[in-house]
Amino acid sequence: MLNDTITAPDLAWQQEALCAQTGADFFFPEPGSSVREAKRICGLCPTRSACLEFALSNDERFGVWGGLSEKERLALRRAAP
């Protein structure tokens, strides 16, 4: 018999993420605004790799995730085999 249960993604990393303690303003800036502060915070975050993996597998198109901007994630997806 097939298992029809849909497994939710493991989002426990979000509880440890520095962005959860900082606020969304840095990570979802107005168009044309700097993402430098968000990237600095991401660089210190212990869950950065889980965050980036989540963003790439869920095709997050807005904001800074895992230390990468929208354009950087798009370039990474395009470069993937």
MDAnalysis code that builds the backbone (N, CA, C; Angstrom):
import MDAnalysis as mda
import numpy as np

u = mda.Universe.empty(243, n_residues=81, atom_resindex=np.repeat(np.arange(81), 3), trajectory=True)
u.add_TopologyAttr("name", ["N", "CA", "C"] * 81)
u.add_TopologyAttr("resid", np.arange(1, 82))
u.add_TopologyAttr("resname", ["MET", "LEU", "ASN", "ASP", "THR", "ILE", "THR", "ALA", "PRO", "ASP", "LEU", "ALA", "TRP", "GLN", "GLN", "GLU", "ALA", "LEU", "CYS", "ALA", "GLN", "THR", "GLY", "ALA", "ASP", "PHE", "PHE", "PHE", "PRO", "GLU", "PRO", "GLY", "SER", "SER", "VAL", "ARG", "GLU", "ALA", "LYS", "ARG", "ILE", "CYS", "GLY", "LEU", "CYS", "PRO", "THR", "ARG", "SER", "ALA", "CYS", "LEU", "GLU", "PHE", "ALA", "LEU", "SER", "ASN", "ASP", "GLU", "ARG", "PHE", "GLY", "VAL", "TRP", "GLY", "GLY", "LEU", "SER", "GLU", "LYS", "GLU", "ARG", "LEU", "ALA", "LEU", "ARG", "ARG", "ALA", "ALA", "PRO"])
u.atoms.positions = np.array([
    [0.842, -1.182, 0.000],
    [0.000, 0.000, 0.000],
    [0.888, 1.247, 0.000],
    [0.507, 2.224, -0.782],
    [1.274, 3.464, -0.858],
    [0.986, 4.350, 0.333],
    [1.998, 5.080, 0.740],
    [1.840, 6.028, 1.838],
    [1.378, 7.355, 1.243],
    [0.156, 7.749, 1.492],
    [-0.405, 8.974, 0.924],
    [-0.186, 10.199, 1.805],
    [0.560, 10.036, 2.875],
    [0.810, 11.141, 3.790],
    [1.800, 12.112, 3.166],
    [1.451, 13.369, 3.182],
    [2.363, 14.411, 2.695],
    [3.200, 14.876, 3.878],
    [4.497, 14.798, 3.714],
    [5.402, 15.193, 4.787],
    [5.722, 16.673, 4.664],
    [5.545, 17.392, 5.742],
    [5.880, 18.821, 5.755],
    [7.401, 18.967, 5.791],
    [7.915, 20.007, 5.137],
    [9.363, 20.208, 5.185],
    [9.827, 20.507, 6.611],
    [11.050, 20.133, 6.902],
    [11.607, 20.389, 8.225],
    [12.000, 21.858, 8.314],
    [11.235, 22.609, 9.041],
    [11.466, 24.050, 9.154],
    [12.000, 24.451, 10.524],
    [12.495, 23.473, 11.288],
    [13.015, 23.756, 12.622],
    [14.161, 24.763, 12.584],
    [14.907, 24.793, 11.485],
    [16.028, 25.724, 11.356],
    [15.565, 27.173, 11.495],
    [14.318, 27.450, 11.128],
    [13.821, 28.827, 11.181],
    [13.811, 29.385, 12.603],
    [13.652, 28.527, 13.594],
    [13.645, 28.986, 14.983],
    [15.008, 29.501, 15.412],
    [16.082, 28.982, 14.809],
    [17.445, 29.392, 15.147],
    [17.975, 30.491, 14.238],
    [17.244, 30.791, 13.182],
    [17.703, 31.767, 12.192],
    [17.790, 33.178, 12.783],
    [18.871, 33.853, 12.488],
    [19.049, 35.223, 12.994],
    [18.010, 36.175, 12.423],
    [17.545, 35.912, 11.208],
    [16.542, 36.805, 10.610],
    [15.240, 36.796, 11.413],
    [14.927, 35.670, 12.035],
    [13.713, 35.578, 12.848],
    [13.803, 36.473, 14.071],
    [15.024, 36.783, 14.482],
    [15.235, 37.630, 15.651],
    [15.471, 39.095, 15.265],
    [15.661, 39.338, 13.967],
    [16.022, 40.667, 13.492],
    [14.846, 41.431, 12.908],
    [14.001, 40.747, 12.168],
    [12.883, 41.398, 11.498],
    [13.049, 41.346, 9.991],
    [11.951, 41.322, 9.297],
    [11.943, 41.110, 7.852],
    [12.411, 42.303, 7.032],
    [12.452, 43.485, 7.597],
    [12.785, 44.679, 6.812],
    [14.131, 44.566, 6.109],
    [15.123, 44.008, 6.782],
    [16.448, 43.864, 6.173],
    [16.428, 42.859, 5.030],
    [15.604, 41.828, 5.142],
    [15.641, 40.698, 4.232],
    [14.683, 40.826, 3.057],
    [13.753, 41.755, 3.154],
    [12.824, 42.046, 2.068],
    [12.787, 43.559, 1.852],
    [13.908, 44.127, 1.402],
    [13.991, 45.584, 1.251],
    [13.184, 46.075, 0.052],
    [12.925, 47.346, 0.059],
    [12.258, 47.981, -1.076],
    [13.135, 47.824, -2.310],
    [12.533, 47.760, -3.507],
    [13.336, 47.642, -4.727],
    [14.385, 48.758, -4.817],
    [15.599, 48.361, -5.150],
    [16.695, 49.314, -5.269],
    [17.444, 49.577, -3.976],
    [16.920, 49.080, -2.853],
    [17.583, 49.275, -1.564],
    [18.724, 48.276, -1.403],
    [19.633, 48.594, -0.522],
    [20.791, 47.742, -0.265],
    [20.402, 46.487, 0.505],
    [21.070, 45.379, 0.164],
    [20.885, 44.128, 0.895],
    [22.136, 43.818, 1.716],
    [23.034, 44.769, 1.807],
    [24.308, 44.567, 2.503],
    [24.117, 44.130, 3.959],
    [23.220, 44.787, 4.686],
    [23.001, 44.442, 6.097],
    [22.410, 43.039, 6.226],
    [21.487, 42.685, 5.353],
    [20.907, 41.337, 5.382],
    [21.985, 40.295, 5.135],
    [22.856, 40.534, 4.170],
    [23.931, 39.586, 3.868],
    [24.922, 39.479, 5.031],
    [25.151, 40.573, 5.718],
    [26.039, 40.543, 6.886],
    [25.443, 39.650, 7.977],
    [24.149, 39.815, 8.231],
    [23.469, 39.001, 9.238],
    [23.478, 37.533, 8.812],
    [23.200, 37.270, 7.543],
    [23.220, 35.894, 7.034],
    [24.600, 35.263, 7.214],
    [25.638, 36.044, 7.028],
    [26.993, 35.528, 7.172],
    [27.302, 35.039, 8.579],
    [26.578, 35.539, 9.566],
    [26.761, 35.145, 10.959],
    [25.798, 34.037, 11.391],
    [24.844, 33.713, 10.537],
    [23.751, 32.816, 10.910],
    [24.144, 31.343, 10.827],
    [23.850, 30.577, 11.893],
    [24.185, 29.150, 11.891],
    [23.293, 28.318, 10.966],
    [22.186, 28.877, 10.494],
    [21.269, 28.112, 9.644],
    [21.307, 28.564, 8.189],
    [22.335, 29.276, 7.818],
    [22.424, 29.845, 6.470],
    [22.253, 28.798, 5.370],
    [22.938, 27.671, 5.479],
    [22.856, 26.666, 4.410],
    [21.457, 26.051, 4.314],
    [20.810, 25.804, 5.451],
    [19.439, 25.267, 5.432],
    [18.485, 26.280, 4.818],
    [18.707, 27.532, 5.105],
    [17.884, 28.611, 4.563],
    [18.024, 28.690, 3.043],
    [19.256, 28.642, 2.560],
    [19.488, 28.704, 1.121],
    [18.887, 27.479, 0.436],
    [19.070, 26.319, 1.022],
    [18.499, 25.088, 0.448],
    [16.979, 25.198, 0.361],
    [16.355, 25.718, 1.411],
    [14.903, 25.911, 1.415],
    [14.485, 26.861, 0.299],
    [15.186, 27.984, 0.176],
    [14.841, 28.986, -0.839],
    [14.964, 28.422, -2.245],
    [16.022, 27.662, -2.496],
    [16.228, 27.096, -3.826],
    [15.199, 26.005, -4.130],
    [14.901, 25.155, -3.179],
    [13.957, 24.072, -3.448],
    [12.509, 24.557, -3.487],
    [12.237, 25.724, -2.924],
    [10.880, 26.276, -2.953],
    [10.748, 27.455, -3.903],
    [11.773, 27.695, -4.694],
    [11.773, 28.754, -5.706],
    [11.355, 30.110, -5.131],
    [11.943, 30.442, -3.974],
    [11.687, 31.762, -3.375],
    [12.241, 32.830, -4.310],
    [11.412, 33.750, -4.704],
    [11.817, 34.747, -5.698],
    [12.077, 36.129, -5.111],
    [11.757, 36.323, -3.859],
    [11.912, 37.642, -3.257],
    [12.732, 37.560, -1.986],
    [13.470, 38.619, -1.712],
    [14.205, 38.721, -0.468],
    [15.564, 38.055, -0.494],
    [16.254, 38.196, 0.628],
    [17.568, 37.584, 0.820],
    [17.343, 36.296, 1.612],
    [17.816, 35.194, 1.059],
    [17.702, 33.872, 1.691],
    [19.069, 33.232, 1.651],
    [19.536, 32.734, 2.769],
    [20.818, 32.048, 2.800],
    [21.981, 32.912, 2.359],
    [21.826, 34.213, 2.506],
    [22.897, 35.135, 2.143],
    [22.925, 35.540, 0.680],
    [21.957, 35.097, -0.109],
    [21.926, 35.436, -1.533],
    [20.681, 36.247, -1.876],
    [20.863, 37.203, -2.770],
    [19.750, 38.013, -3.251],
    [18.954, 37.235, -4.299],
    [17.850, 37.822, -4.749],
    [17.035, 37.185, -5.784],
    [17.866, 36.900, -7.030],
    [18.630, 37.891, -7.469],
    [19.438, 37.740, -8.683],
    [20.515, 36.672, -8.515],
    [21.123, 36.614, -7.348],
    [22.166, 35.616, -7.098],
    [21.587, 34.198, -7.074],
    [20.403, 34.029, -6.498],
    [19.768, 32.712, -6.490],
    [19.350, 32.304, -7.883],
    [18.874, 33.240, -8.679],
    [18.491, 32.949, -10.056],
    [19.717, 32.499, -10.854],
    [20.824, 33.199, -10.689],
    [22.058, 32.817, -11.384],
    [22.531, 31.425, -10.956],
    [22.390, 31.120, -9.673],
    [22.769, 29.802, -9.161],
    [21.890, 28.706, -9.755],
    [20.589, 28.970, -9.846],
    [19.668, 27.989, -10.442],
    [19.990, 27.773, -11.909],
    [20.286, 28.836, -12.624],
    [20.603, 28.723, -14.054],
    [21.904, 27.977, -14.290],
    [22.839, 28.107, -13.384],
    [24.146, 27.450, -13.521],
    [24.095, 25.979, -13.134],
    [23.066, 25.584, -12.402],
    [22.944, 24.183, -11.958],
    [22.697, 23.277, -13.147],
    [23.277, 22.076, -13.121],
    [23.080, 21.145, -14.251],
    [21.657, 20.642, -14.373],
])
